Amino acid sequence: MRKIEHLGIAVKSLEVSTPLFEKLLNTPCYKTEEVASEGVKTAFLQNGPNKIELLEATNADSPIAKFLEKKGEGIHHIAFDVEDVVAEIARLKAEGFTVLNETPKKGADNKLVAFLHPKGTNGVLIELCQEAPL
């Protein structure tokens, strides 16, 4: 894991939360997109080397909707930049971590992603991110 790629924050409304974080970070949102397979709309903000991903559920069955119902708005995950997500999945499985995605999937912001179950990481959902090939 080379660096923290971004922090994911679950929000009820991008319409409300994006301007709030733009003011907080003093920077504009540079990208919004929907990841239909995950039932989520995202907004990305960058401040220096730090990146924030705001996550809004698009349906009641999505992981973000379930998170918001259970825990409310707040930090949802920490994403780490990796050079080779497939190799990192194999390494972490060998170390005994529970990987939620055996195969990386397409995520937001042109990334291939996989997640580790929070039960094995002190309650923190971990995302592995690799820049997707063009």
Phi, psi and omega in degrees: 000120189273325181191167170288123181278315176193166170253131177263129181237120177283131180227154178285326186214121173294327181300323179274316189281328181299310178300325178299312181286332174298317177293314182301312184270352181057045180207148180280156170295131182259348181197139168233147176199160177253137172247092187301323182297337180256356181064045185217145167250141183236155172224134182246137175230143178232134178229105187061227180278357186265137181233139177240135173245118174269137186235123177240132178292142175254352175208159187291344181264359184287155177303325180290320177299318179294319178298312181299320179295320184278317189241345183082183182293147177154189182296126182259318182203163170246128180253134178248136175284129177232152180285320184222099186296325179295314179295323180291323175301312180298316181298314183290324175298317179296332178278356176099006178282150177269115180267128181279339179233109178294329179237136179298151177235165180287127177246189179284164174060037177059046181240149164265133188226157171210154183238150173256141180294133182294341179297334180261002183230044179054037175083007181255123174287124181251131175250136173258131183235132172232136176302127181286140176296145181283000000 
